[in-house]
Amino acid sequence: MSTGLASGLKKNLSQEDIKMLDRIYWRSFNVFAGFAGSAYAASLGYTYSIRPALDRFYPEQEKRAEAFNRHKTWYNITQNVGTFAMGLSASMEKENSENYGNYDTEAIVSIKTSLMGPMSGIGDALFWGIVRVIAAGIAINMSASGTLLAPIVFLLIYNIPSMICRYYMTYLGYTMGETFIKQAFESGLITTLTKCAGIVGLMMVGQMTANNVSFNLAITLPPVAEGAAPVAIQQYFDELLLGVLPLSITFICYYLLSKGVNQVKLIFGIMIIGIILGVLGIAG
């Protein structure tokens, strides 16, 4: 992995940079090992992965603690390409350490967040949709002939390209960040990217709300005419404003969280209310 493209990416890096990025690369394999639930996802694994950079650039405990806390936000990128965000974060943390107090630290998290959708789209399409299918097809054909090497071949075909991509992406994110992020910050492009990241983040929240939150009223009104079917209230909600009930529930939960309501209590409260409404025939 140290030849070809990797050598070009390492050309202007110091030995300390290379050592740090190699450590980030190997740590990245644990990014989803410490999944922290729906609220934080792989944030703990991400922080663990880029810790070599945080330890190096922030020798002061207070500044390092700020950096750790900064990366506690929700993170989820297809692991085959997610090291690009890690390298980029390391580069931006370096820039922040050198210009402490004059750097927009919110941009570090915002850009990482904005990368989640596009990078995952690329990673899913390439590795889950192409490489994995090819590996499975070859392994299945081999297993049909009775060879015991089929699962090993599957793992090799899938994981070797993945490991190489991870390695290159780590360096690409860091080397690109050293020049691009500095120029973007000076030109004001960072501000634009931050705003765009906020828009993308809101779109992701809206998409997650639409797909994962559901609430259907089971209440019906008597038919308006003899022989007609009962009138379903849910149908009118859907016709007037599709998804307004799940969206309302989401806003209520967000309001309660902003008021300091414990997440566990909120989850169990929703479960209990859902069971009660279901038993009473109000929701289904």
C-alpha positions as CSV (number, residue, x, y, z in Angstrom):
1,M,0.0,0.0,0.0
2,S,3.0,2.3,0.3
3,T,3.7,2.5,-3.5
4,G,1.9,4.2,-6.4
5,L,-0.9,6.5,-5.3
6,A,0.0,6.2,-1.7
7,S,3.5,7.4,-2.3
8,G,2.2,10.4,-4.1
9,L,-0.1,11.3,-1.2
10,K,2.7,10.9,1.2
11,K,5.1,13.1,-0.8
12,N,4.7,16.3,1.2
13,L,3.9,14.7,4.6
14,S,6.2,14.4,7.5
15,Q,7.0,11.1,9.2
16,E,4.8,12.2,12.2
17,D,1.9,12.8,9.7
18,I,2.4,9.4,8.1
19,K,2.6,7.7,11.5
20,M,-0.6,9.5,12.7
21,L,-2.6,8.7,9.5
22,D,-1.5,5.0,9.6
23,R,-2.8,4.8,13.2
24,I,-6.1,6.4,12.2
25,Y,-6.4,3.9,9.3
26,W,-6.0,0.9,11.6
27,R,-8.3,2.3,14.2
28,S,-10.9,3.0,11.6
29,F,-11.7,-0.8,11.5
30,N,-13.4,-0.3,14.9
31,V,-15.5,2.6,13.9
32,F,-18.8,0.7,14.3
33,A,-17.6,-1.6,17.1
34,G,-18.9,0.9,19.8
35,F,-22.3,1.8,18.3
36,A,-23.8,4.4,20.6
37,G,-27.5,4.1,19.7
38,S,-29.6,6.1,17.3
39,A,-28.7,9.4,19.0
40,Y,-25.0,9.1,18.4
41,A,-24.5,6.1,16.1
42,A,-20.8,5.6,15.5
43,S,-19.6,8.8,17.1
44,L,-17.6,7.0,19.7
45,G,-15.9,4.8,17.1
46,Y,-15.2,7.9,15.0
47,T,-13.6,9.7,18.0
48,Y,-11.6,6.7,18.8
49,S,-10.4,6.5,15.2
50,I,-9.1,10.1,15.0
51,R,-7.8,10.2,18.5
52,P,-4.1,10.0,17.3
53,A,-4.7,13.4,15.6
54,L,-6.5,14.9,18.6
55,D,-3.8,13.7,21.0
56,R,-1.1,15.1,18.7
57,F,-2.6,18.5,17.9
58,Y,-4.0,19.2,21.4
59,P,-1.4,18.4,24.1
60,E,-3.3,20.6,26.5
61,Q,-6.0,18.6,28.2
62,E,-8.7,21.3,28.0
63,K,-8.4,21.8,24.3
64,R,-8.2,18.0,23.7
65,A,-11.4,17.6,25.8
66,E,-13.1,20.2,23.6
67,A,-12.1,18.3,20.5
68,F,-13.4,15.0,21.9
69,N,-16.7,16.6,22.8
70,R,-16.9,18.2,19.3
71,H,-16.9,14.7,17.7
72,K,-19.7,13.3,19.9
73,T,-22.3,14.2,17.2
74,W,-24.1,11.5,15.2
75,Y,-21.9,9.8,12.6
76,N,-22.6,7.2,10.0
77,I,-20.7,6.8,6.7
78,T,-20.2,3.6,4.8
79,Q,-17.0,2.3,6.4
80,N,-15.2,1.5,3.1
81,V,-14.9,5.2,2.3
82,G,-15.5,6.9,5.7
83,T,-11.8,7.3,6.3
84,F,-11.9,10.3,3.9
85,A,-13.9,12.2,6.6
86,M,-11.4,11.1,9.2
87,G,-8.4,12.4,7.3
88,L,-10.3,15.6,6.6
89,S,-11.2,16.1,10.2
90,A,-7.6,15.5,11.3
91,S,-6.5,18.2,8.8
92,M,-9.1,20.7,10.1
93,E,-8.2,19.9,13.7
94,K,-4.6,20.7,12.8
95,E,-5.7,24.0,11.3
96,N,-7.7,24.8,14.4
97,S,-4.8,24.0,16.7
98,E,-2.6,26.4,14.8
99,N,-5.2,29.2,14.7
100,Y,-6.9,28.4,18.0
101,G,-9.6,31.0,18.7
102,N,-9.7,32.3,15.1
103,Y,-11.1,29.1,13.5
104,D,-14.8,28.2,13.0
105,T,-14.8,24.8,14.8
106,E,-18.5,24.3,13.9
107,A,-17.3,23.9,10.3
108,I,-15.4,20.7,11.4
109,V,-18.5,19.0,12.4
110,S,-20.7,20.5,9.7
111,I,-18.4,19.4,6.8
112,K,-18.2,15.9,8.3
113,T,-22.0,15.8,8.5
114,S,-22.4,17.0,4.9
115,L,-20.2,14.2,3.7
116,M,-22.3,11.5,5.2
117,G,-24.9,11.3,2.5
118,P,-22.7,11.7,-0.6
119,M,-19.9,9.5,0.7
120,S,-22.3,6.8,1.9
121,G,-24.1,6.9,-1.5
122,I,-20.8,6.3,-3.3
123,G,-19.6,3.6,-0.8
124,D,-22.9,1.7,-0.8
125,A,-23.2,1.8,-4.6
126,L,-19.5,0.7,-5.1
127,F,-18.9,-1.8,-2.3
128,W,-22.4,-3.1,-1.4
129,G,-23.9,-2.9,-4.8
130,I,-21.0,-4.0,-7.0
131,V,-18.0,-5.5,-5.2
132,R,-20.0,-7.5,-2.8
133,V,-22.3,-8.8,-5.5
134,I,-19.3,-9.8,-7.7
135,A,-17.6,-11.5,-4.7
136,A,-20.8,-13.4,-3.8
137,G,-21.3,-14.5,-7.4
138,I,-17.8,-15.9,-7.6
139,A,-18.0,-17.6,-4.2
140,I,-21.4,-19.1,-4.9
141,N,-20.2,-20.6,-8.1
142,M,-17.2,-22.0,-6.3
143,S,-19.3,-23.4,-3.5
144,A,-21.5,-25.2,-6.0
145,S,-18.5,-27.3,-7.1
146,G,-17.9,-28.2,-3.4
147,T,-14.8,-26.2,-2.7
148,L,-14.2,-25.1,0.8
149,L,-12.3,-22.0,-0.3
150,A,-15.5,-20.2,-1.4
151,P,-16.0,-18.2,1.8
152,I,-12.3,-17.3,1.9
153,V,-12.4,-16.1,-1.7
154,F,-15.5,-14.0,-1.0
155,L,-13.8,-12.3,2.0
156,L,-10.7,-11.7,0.0
157,I,-12.5,-10.2,-3.1
158,Y,-14.5,-7.9,-0.9
159,N,-12.1,-6.9,1.8
160,I,-8.9,-6.3,-0.2
161,P,-10.4,-3.5,-2.3
162,S,-12.1,-2.1,0.8
163,M,-8.8,-2.0,2.8
164,I,-6.9,-0.3,-0.1
165,C,-9.7,2.2,-0.5
166,R,-9.7,2.9,3.2
167,Y,-6.0,3.5,3.2
168,Y,-6.0,5.9,0.2
169,M,-9.0,7.8,1.5
170,T,-7.3,8.5,4.8
171,Y,-4.4,10.2,3.1
172,L,-6.6,11.9,0.5
173,G,-8.8,13.5,3.1
174,Y,-5.8,14.8,5.1
175,T,-3.7,16.0,2.1
176,M,-6.7,17.6,0.4
177,G,-7.7,19.2,3.7
178,E,-4.3,20.9,4.3
179,T,-4.6,23.0,1.1
180,F,-8.3,23.1,0.2
181,I,-9.7,23.8,3.6
182,K,-7.3,26.7,4.2
183,Q,-8.1,28.3,0.9
184,A,-11.8,27.7,1.4
185,F,-11.7,29.3,4.9
186,E,-9.9,32.4,3.7
187,S,-12.2,32.8,0.7
188,G,-15.4,32.4,2.7
189,L,-16.3,29.1,1.1
190,I,-16.4,27.5,4.5
191,T,-19.3,29.6,5.5
192,T,-21.2,28.5,2.4
193,L,-20.3,24.9,3.0
194,T,-21.5,25.2,6.6
195,K,-24.8,26.5,5.5
196,C,-25.1,23.8,2.8
197,A,-24.3,21.2,5.5
198,G,-27.1,22.6,7.7
199,I,-29.5,22.2,4.8
200,V,-28.3,18.7,4.1
201,G,-28.6,17.9,7.7
202,L,-32.2,19.1,7.9
203,M,-33.0,17.1,4.7
204,M,-31.5,14.0,6.4
205,V,-33.6,14.6,9.5
206,G,-36.7,15.0,7.4
207,Q,-36.0,11.8,5.5
208,M,-35.4,9.9,8.7
209,T,-38.6,11.2,10.2
210,A,-40.6,10.2,7.1
211,N,-39.2,6.7,7.0
212,N,-38.9,5.8,10.6
213,V,-41.7,7.6,12.5
214,S,-45.2,6.3,11.9
215,F,-48.5,7.0,13.5
216,N,-51.9,6.1,12.1
217,L,-55.2,7.0,13.6
218,A,-57.6,4.0,13.7
219,I,-60.6,6.1,14.6
220,T,-63.4,6.2,12.0
221,L,-66.6,8.2,11.7
222,P,-70.0,6.8,10.9
223,P,-70.7,6.6,7.1
224,V,-72.3,9.7,5.6
225,A,-74.8,7.5,3.6
226,E,-76.5,4.2,4.1
227,G,-74.3,1.4,2.8
228,A,-71.2,3.6,2.6
229,A,-67.9,2.7,4.3
230,P,-67.0,4.3,7.5
231,V,-64.9,7.5,7.2
232,A,-61.3,7.1,8.1
233,I,-59.9,10.2,9.8
234,Q,-56.3,9.1,8.8
235,Q,-57.3,9.3,5.2
236,Y,-58.2,13.0,5.5
237,F,-54.9,13.7,7.3
238,D,-53.0,12.1,4.5
239,E,-54.9,14.0,1.9
240,L,-54.6,17.4,3.6
241,L,-50.9,17.1,4.7
242,L,-49.2,13.8,4.3
243,G,-47.1,12.8,7.4
244,V,-48.3,15.6,9.6
245,L,-48.9,13.3,12.6
246,P,-45.4,11.7,12.6
247,L,-43.9,15.1,12.1
248,S,-45.9,16.5,15.0
249,I,-44.7,13.6,17.2
250,T,-41.1,14.3,16.2
251,F,-41.4,18.0,17.1
252,I,-43.0,17.1,20.5
253,C,-40.1,14.7,21.2
254,Y,-37.6,17.4,20.2
255,Y,-39.3,19.9,22.4
256,L,-39.1,17.5,25.4
257,L,-35.5,16.8,24.8
258,S,-34.7,20.5,24.6
259,K,-36.3,20.8,28.0
260,G,-34.0,18.2,29.5
261,V,-36.3,15.2,29.5
262,N,-34.2,12.0,29.7
263,Q,-34.0,10.0,26.5
264,V,-34.7,6.6,28.1
265,K,-37.8,8.0,29.9
266,L,-39.0,9.5,26.6
267,I,-38.6,6.2,24.7
268,F,-40.5,4.2,27.4
269,G,-43.1,7.0,27.6
270,I,-43.7,6.7,23.8
271,M,-43.9,2.9,24.1
272,I,-46.5,3.1,26.9
273,I,-48.6,5.7,25.2
274,G,-48.5,3.6,21.9
275,I,-49.6,0.5,23.7
276,I,-52.5,2.4,25.5
277,L,-53.6,4.0,22.2
278,G,-53.5,0.6,20.5
279,V,-55.5,-1.2,23.2
280,L,-58.1,1.6,23.1
281,G,-58.3,1.3,19.3
282,I,-57.3,4.9,18.8
283,A,-54.1,4.2,16.8
284,G,-53.1,1.2,14.7
